[in-house]
Amino acid sequence: MSIIEKSYLSSEDLISLPTLSDINISEDGQHVAFVRTTADWKDNAYRHHIWMYEKNEEGYSLTSNDREGTSPLWSPDSRHIAYLGSAGDGDEKNQIFVESIHGQNRAQITDEKEGVSQFKWEPTGKGLYYVAQSKESEEIKGRKEIEGDFHHAGREDQNHCLYYRELGSDNSVYQLTDGKDFHIRAFDLSSKGDKIVWMATPSPDGEDDLNRDLYILDLPSRHIHKLNRNKLLGESVCFSPDATKICYTASIREKDYYKTRIKDRTLEIYHLTSGEVTQPLMEVDPTVTPIRWTAKGILIRWQDHTNVLLGLLSEDGKVDMLSETTDCFIMEASISENGDHLSYSKATSNETFEIYLDDKKISNENRLFKEKQKSNREIISWKSSDDLEIEGVLSTPADFDPNKQYPLLVLIHGGPDWASFPIHSGCFNEKYPVEPFIEKGFIVLEPNYRGSSGYGKEFLKASYRNLGIGDYQDVISGVDELIHRGMADKDRVGVMGWSQGGFISAFCTTYSDRFKAISVGGGITNWRNHYENTDMPSFIRMYLGDTPWNDPEIYMKTSPMTYLPSACTPTLIQHGEKDARVPASNAYELYQGLKDMDVKTELMIFKGMAYRSDQPRMNLAIMKQNLMWFSHYLLGESMKDFRVL
């Protein structure tokens, strides 16, 4: 009887891996709701359905078929659940819906023209506070009718405002902020419901992310008080149980704010009565984020190398660990107000994410690997050219032969303030088919180059004014390490990546002759031109330290196009047509330059796509193009059907 050999996950399988998000635990600790996102191949869309689990019971889907939902939140009495979903009939804007615990009596609560972005229950469950776009002024409406539609940049933004809707009322909606002075990004409610704190920026413009401020609204008096912190603030804020303090992340605001922001970013506790500020946790990675302030402490999440951990922080700086300290990646967590019940999504090495309730696994997503072969992912380390220690994730086949030299592919993560992890997750890599690469006979290295998160403040700062140059040294030293170990074939090495990973790949294309083939996805190719066209030039100033007008030399030194005359590597360029963060002009410039240098190149512009695609078939095309590109140039396979994939 012959033994059937197991196959690895295909590109279709990888895209079909469910993504788990938006976890929320009920206050009684008996129920968990979360969103499970899957690929709908028939309709070429991703479906977002809310799943619910009751302790010691089987889970079930609250939403199904044509009714989807995100952001589930349990009511304070744990008897109802609210979530965001579309009203249907062609209107895809998110509105708030409320249902009873078993999915009965579904009611639409809001009817905002541009939809709702976030919401929270009023602490007694009588109503809902939510954030939605401000209404268009009568002045602008009249102008449109007379003069046509145009937008005065920086002067006519429709900011996100705070609203309140009481359940069971006469459908009255109360607008609590007018949208003229700030754009609400995040908010929290006091336990008594008498105060609201929010994080806001002057406008929705991404450039204003560096100008976050904190505001406190006293509901009985309707008085709004701005906290003049003059700090670079993080993305979340939470009240203490007695509403006398708030917690958030912050760093010193100075001209050289990138270096300072990274160096000094930590948790702060602001005492609302005295104005005193304390910093209970100084020696922790800058990724630390407060999730909720409970009766037992502040639930925090932070990254430590390739682990993402959970703990409860007391005001005196003590941290009680709620997760393992190694081989642990916590994606999201939700905790009850009393601190007694916890739910989270976690992955360990060579696994995908599962949902846990009070440390008991309640999902079974890894069943998808049961009949499949899996690559083995491990953490390796090496020294870069300046003796900086670099870690990376190495994926090898299940039948890896230590005496064999394998063709090597380097997959570079985006960010740069992010990292690669030794887990299987479609949400981290929707464009590069690692498992099919392994099945083809490649090994894959994912370097956590300088500037990656989780390795401390000094490691983050190591990329300052050193983009491209330092990144390349971290990548090529990892390649050399695997060649030295006898694992990689020095004549068959390729590199790929998207966004910041695309930039580093583009730098490898023009700067180096060490690679056999390269794929540049959504990559920056010319910092000067990119500065003028991106929606966030502040990102560039953070890393390069100045504007192109004041320091043209650093923009030249770190741009891939500067080194174009030495380009020689066959390069695939993939880019979203409507990417505002990294406009497609970057792709066209690299493509034209490589053609002028007689370098083999192909350009793929994905219509309607921004940074990422919301169509699984488009993501499949991206994967298949990369698989065929590297199989051709490193394995000698045919490219006959490349253009019609």
SVG drawing of the C-alpha trace seen along z (x, -y; Angstrom):
<svg xmlns="http://www.w3.org/2000/svg" viewBox="-40 -80 71 82">
<polyline fill="none" stroke="black" stroke-width="0.4" points="0.0,0.0 1.5,-3.3 1.8,-6.2 0.3,-9.5 2.7,-12.3 1.2,-15.4 1.4,-18.7 2.1,-22.1 -0.5,-24.8 -1.2,-26.3 -1.4,-30.0 -5.2,-29.7 -4.9,-27.9 -2.8,-30.7 -5.2,-33.4 -8.1,-31.3 -6.5,-31.1 -9.0,-32.9 -8.0,-36.1 -9.3,-36.5 -9.8,-40.1 -11.9,-42.4 -12.0,-40.2 -14.4,-41.3 -15.2,-39.5 -18.4,-40.0 -18.2,-41.5 -19.4,-38.3 -16.6,-36.4 -19.0,-33.9 -19.0,-35.0 -16.5,-36.0 -17.2,-37.6 -14.7,-38.1 -14.5,-38.6 -13.5,-35.8 -12.5,-37.0 -12.4,-34.6 -12.0,-34.7 -15.2,-34.3 -13.7,-33.1 -17.1,-33.1 -17.8,-36.8 -14.1,-37.7 -14.4,-39.4 -13.4,-39.0 -16.3,-38.2 -16.3,-39.5 -18.5,-37.5 -19.0,-37.8 -18.5,-34.6 -19.7,-34.0 -18.6,-31.5 -20.3,-30.8 -18.1,-29.1 -18.2,-25.3 -20.4,-25.6 -19.8,-25.4 -19.3,-28.6 -21.6,-29.9 -21.8,-32.7 -24.0,-35.6 -23.7,-37.0 -23.9,-34.9 -24.5,-35.0 -25.2,-38.6 -25.1,-40.1 -21.6,-40.8 -20.2,-42.6 -17.1,-43.9 -16.2,-45.5 -18.5,-43.5 -19.0,-44.9 -20.9,-43.3 -23.4,-45.4 -22.5,-46.0 -25.1,-43.5 -23.6,-40.9 -27.1,-40.3 -26.8,-42.2 -24.1,-42.7 -23.5,-45.7 -21.5,-45.7 -20.8,-47.6 -22.5,-46.4 -24.0,-47.7 -27.7,-48.4 -27.7,-46.8 -29.5,-48.0 -26.2,-49.1 -25.3,-51.3 -22.0,-49.8 -21.4,-52.4 -21.0,-51.0 -23.9,-51.5 -24.4,-50.3 -26.6,-47.3 -27.7,-45.7 -28.9,-42.1 -29.8,-40.0 -27.3,-37.3 -28.7,-34.6 -29.0,-36.8 -32.6,-37.9 -34.3,-41.3 -31.7,-42.9 -32.1,-46.7 -30.2,-49.3 -29.2,-52.1 -27.5,-54.7 -28.1,-56.1 -25.0,-58.3 -24.4,-59.3 -20.7,-58.4 -21.1,-55.6 -19.7,-55.1 -16.0,-54.5 -16.1,-53.4 -18.4,-53.2 -18.7,-52.3 -21.6,-51.4 -22.8,-53.9 -21.7,-52.2 -25.3,-51.4 -26.2,-50.1 -28.8,-52.8 -27.2,-54.1 -24.2,-54.2 -21.5,-56.8 -20.1,-56.8 -17.7,-58.6 -18.9,-59.7 -18.0,-62.3 -19.3,-65.9 -22.1,-67.1 -21.3,-69.2 -21.9,-72.9 -24.8,-74.7 -22.2,-77.1 -20.3,-74.4 -23.5,-72.8 -24.6,-76.1 -21.2,-76.7 -21.3,-73.3 -24.6,-74.2 -23.3,-77.4 -19.6,-76.9 -19.1,-73.2 -17.3,-70.8 -13.8,-71.5 -11.9,-71.1 -9.9,-73.8 -7.0,-71.7 -6.5,-72.0 -9.5,-74.3 -12.6,-72.2 -11.9,-68.9 -15.0,-67.0 -13.6,-65.9 -14.9,-63.0 -17.3,-64.0 -18.7,-62.4 -22.4,-61.5 -24.7,-59.8 -27.9,-57.8 -30.0,-56.6 -31.6,-53.2 -35.4,-53.0 -35.8,-56.7 -37.4,-58.7 -34.4,-58.2 -32.8,-61.4 -29.1,-61.7 -27.0,-64.2 -23.9,-65.7 -21.3,-66.3 -18.5,-67.9 -18.9,-70.2 -16.0,-69.0 -14.5,-72.4 -11.5,-72.2 -10.4,-68.5 -10.8,-65.1 -11.4,-62.3 -9.2,-59.3 -9.9,-57.3 -12.0,-57.7 -12.9,-56.1 -15.7,-56.5 -15.4,-56.8 -17.0,-53.9 -19.8,-56.3 -20.4,-57.7 -19.8,-61.3 -16.6,-61.9 -15.2,-61.1 -11.5,-61.3 -10.5,-61.4 -7.4,-61.5 -7.7,-64.0 -5.8,-65.6 -6.5,-68.9 -7.7,-67.2 -8.1,-63.8 -4.9,-64.4 -2.3,-61.7 0.2,-64.5 -1.6,-65.5 -1.0,-62.2 2.1,-63.8 -0.2,-66.5 -2.4,-64.4 -4.0,-66.1 -6.0,-64.9 -9.4,-66.3 -11.7,-65.6 -15.5,-66.2 -17.4,-66.6 -20.9,-65.4 -23.0,-67.1 -21.6,-70.6 -20.7,-69.8 -17.3,-71.5 -14.4,-70.4 -10.9,-70.7 -7.8,-70.3 -4.8,-68.7 -1.7,-70.6 0.7,-67.7 3.0,-68.9 4.0,-65.3 4.0,-63.0 1.0,-60.8 0.2,-57.2 -3.0,-55.8 -5.0,-54.8 -6.1,-56.2 -8.0,-54.7 -9.6,-55.9 -8.7,-54.4 -11.6,-52.7 -12.3,-55.7 -11.9,-58.1 -9.3,-60.2 -6.5,-59.3 -5.9,-58.4 -3.2,-56.2 -1.6,-56.6 1.8,-56.4 3.9,-59.5 7.4,-60.8 9.1,-64.2 8.3,-66.5 11.4,-68.1 12.6,-69.1 14.6,-65.9 11.4,-64.1 12.1,-60.7 15.2,-60.0 13.5,-61.5 10.2,-59.8 11.8,-56.4 14.1,-57.0 11.6,-58.4 8.3,-56.7 6.7,-55.1 3.4,-54.8 2.2,-57.9 -0.4,-58.2 -2.0,-61.7 -3.7,-62.6 -6.7,-64.7 -7.0,-66.6 -3.4,-67.5 -2.0,-67.5 0.8,-65.3 2.3,-62.9 4.0,-59.6 5.8,-57.0 5.4,-53.6 7.2,-51.6 10.4,-52.9 12.3,-49.8 10.1,-48.3 10.0,-48.2 8.5,-51.3 5.7,-49.0 4.0,-49.0 0.3,-49.9 -2.4,-50.2 -5.6,-48.2 -7.8,-48.7 -7.5,-49.8 -9.1,-47.2 -9.6,-46.8 -6.5,-44.7 -4.3,-46.9 -3.7,-48.2 -3.7,-45.5 -0.7,-46.2 0.7,-44.5 4.2,-44.8 6.7,-43.1 9.9,-41.4 12.0,-40.3 9.6,-37.9 7.3,-37.5 4.2,-39.7 3.3,-39.6 0.5,-40.5 0.7,-41.7 -1.2,-43.6 0.7,-46.8 0.2,-48.3 0.9,-52.0 4.1,-51.3 5.5,-49.7 5.1,-46.0 4.0,-43.8 2.1,-40.5 2.6,-38.4 -0.6,-37.1 1.2,-35.3 4.2,-33.1 7.4,-35.0 8.7,-33.0 7.2,-31.4 4.1,-33.6 2.5,-36.1 -0.6,-37.8 -2.4,-39.6 -5.3,-41.1 -6.8,-40.9 -9.9,-41.8 -10.4,-41.9 -13.3,-42.3 -13.6,-45.5 -12.9,-43.6 -9.8,-42.0 -11.0,-38.4 -11.6,-37.3 -9.4,-37.5 -9.7,-36.5 -7.0,-36.8 -5.8,-35.5 -2.4,-33.8 -0.1,-32.0 3.0,-29.9 5.8,-28.9 4.7,-27.1 1.0,-27.6 -1.7,-30.1 -3.8,-32.1 -6.4,-30.6 -8.8,-32.3 -8.5,-31.7 -10.9,-32.3 -9.3,-32.4 -6.4,-30.5 -8.5,-27.7 -8.4,-27.4 -11.9,-27.7 -11.2,-27.8 -9.5,-25.2 -8.1,-27.1 -5.0,-24.9 -7.1,-22.0 -6.5,-23.6 -3.0,-22.2 -4.0,-18.7 -3.7,-17.1 -1.0,-19.4 2.8,-19.5 4.2,-22.5 7.5,-24.4 9.5,-24.7 10.1,-28.2 12.9,-29.1 14.7,-32.2 18.3,-32.6 20.7,-35.5 23.8,-36.9 26.1,-40.0 25.7,-42.8 28.6,-44.7 28.7,-47.1 28.6,-44.3 24.9,-44.9 23.1,-41.7 20.2,-40.9 17.5,-38.2 15.4,-36.6 12.9,-33.9 14.2,-31.0 11.6,-28.7 12.9,-25.3 11.1,-22.2 9.9,-19.5 12.5,-17.1 15.3,-19.7 18.8,-18.3 21.6,-20.0 24.1,-18.8 22.3,-20.4 22.6,-23.9 19.1,-25.4 18.1,-28.3 17.4,-31.2 14.6,-33.8 14.7,-36.8 11.3,-38.1 11.5,-41.6 8.7,-42.9 7.2,-46.3 7.2,-49.1 10.0,-49.5 8.6,-49.6 7.2,-46.0 8.8,-42.6 8.6,-39.0 7.5,-36.2 7.8,-32.4 4.1,-31.8 1.7,-31.0 -0.7,-33.9 -2.4,-35.1 -2.9,-38.6 0.9,-39.1 1.7,-37.9 -1.0,-38.1 1.3,-38.6 4.2,-36.1 3.5,-32.4 6.1,-31.1 4.6,-27.5 4.6,-27.1 8.1,-28.5 9.2,-25.8 7.4,-23.1 9.3,-24.2 12.6,-23.7 13.5,-27.1 14.3,-28.2 13.1,-31.6 14.7,-34.1 12.8,-37.0 15.2,-39.4 14.2,-41.7 16.5,-44.5 17.5,-47.6 14.5,-49.7 12.3,-46.6 10.1,-46.7 10.6,-44.6 14.4,-44.9 14.6,-48.0 15.0,-51.7 18.6,-51.8 17.8,-49.2 14.9,-51.3 17.2,-54.4 19.8,-52.5 17.9,-53.1 17.8,-56.9 19.4,-58.6 20.6,-55.1 17.7,-53.8 18.7,-51.5 22.4,-51.4 22.0,-49.9 19.0,-47.8 21.1,-46.3 23.9,-45.4 21.5,-43.6 20.0,-41.6 23.2,-40.7 24.9,-39.7 22.0,-37.3 22.5,-35.9 26.2,-35.5 25.5,-33.7 23.3,-31.1 25.9,-30.6 28.6,-30.2 26.5,-27.6 26.4,-25.7 22.6,-26.0 22.2,-28.5 23.4,-28.4 25.2,-31.8 24.3,-31.8 20.6,-31.4 19.4,-34.1 16.3,-36.3 14.7,-39.1 11.2,-40.5 9.0,-42.7 6.1,-45.2 6.0,-48.8 9.2,-49.4 10.1,-45.9 9.6,-47.0 11.9,-50.0 14.6,-47.7 14.1,-45.4 14.3,-48.3 17.5,-49.4 18.9,-45.8 17.9,-46.1 20.0,-49.1 22.7,-48.9 23.8,-45.2 24.6,-42.5 24.3,-39.7 20.8,-38.6 19.5,-36.5 16.0,-38.0 14.1,-40.7 10.4,-41.6 9.5,-45.1 6.0,-45.5 4.5,-48.9 8.1,-50.3 9.6,-53.7 12.2,-54.4 13.0,-58.1 12.7,-59.8 12.6,-63.3 9.7,-62.6 8.0,-60.5 8.1,-63.3 6.1,-65.5 3.5,-62.9 2.8,-60.8 0.0,-61.6 2.5,-61.4 5.8,-63.3 6.3,-63.4 7.2,-59.7 10.1,-60.6 11.3,-63.4 11.2,-61.1 13.7,-58.7 15.8,-61.1 15.8,-63.9 15.0,-66.8 13.2,-68.0 14.6,-67.4 15.0,-71.2 17.3,-71.5 19.2,-68.2 19.1,-67.0 22.2,-64.8 20.5,-62.4 17.6,-62.0 20.0,-61.1 22.1,-58.7 19.1,-56.7 17.2,-56.6 17.3,-53.4 17.2,-55.6 20.6,-57.1 22.3,-53.8 20.4,-53.0 23.5,-52.9 24.7,-49.8 21.4,-47.9 21.6,-44.5 19.0,-42.2 15.8,-41.1 13.1,-42.9 9.3,-42.4 7.5,-45.5 4.0,-45.2 2.0,-48.2 -1.5,-49.3 -3.0,-51.9 -4.6,-53.9 -1.9,-53.6 -1.9,-57.1 0.9,-56.3 3.3,-55.0 2.0,-56.4 2.4,-54.4 4.7,-57.1 7.5,-55.2 6.8,-52.1 6.7,-53.9 10.0,-55.6 11.8,-52.4 10.3,-50.6 11.4,-53.3 14.9,-53.5 15.5,-49.8 14.3,-49.7 16.7,-52.5 19.5,-50.4 18.4,-47.3 17.6,-45.4 14.9,-42.8 11.8,-44.1 8.0,-43.7 5.5,-46.2 2.2,-45.1 -0.2,-47.9 -3.3,-46.5 -6.3,-48.5 -8.4,-49.9 -5.9,-48.6 -4.5,-50.9 -1.9,-49.5 -3.6,-46.1 -6.3,-44.5 -9.8,-43.6 -10.1,-41.0 -8.7,-37.5 -8.3,-36.8 -6.1,-39.9 -3.9,-38.7 -3.7,-35.3 -2.5,-36.9 0.2,-38.8 1.3,-35.5 1.3,-33.5 3.4,-36.2 6.0,-36.1 6.1,-32.3 6.6,-32.2 9.1,-35.0 11.5,-33.4 10.9,-29.8 12.0,-31.0 15.1,-33.0 16.3,-30.7 15.0,-27.3 14.9,-27.7 11.2,-27.1 9.2,-28.5 7.6,-32.0 5.3,-31.2 2.1,-32.0 3.4,-34.8 1.5,-37.6 -1.9,-35.9 -1.9,-34.8"/>
</svg>
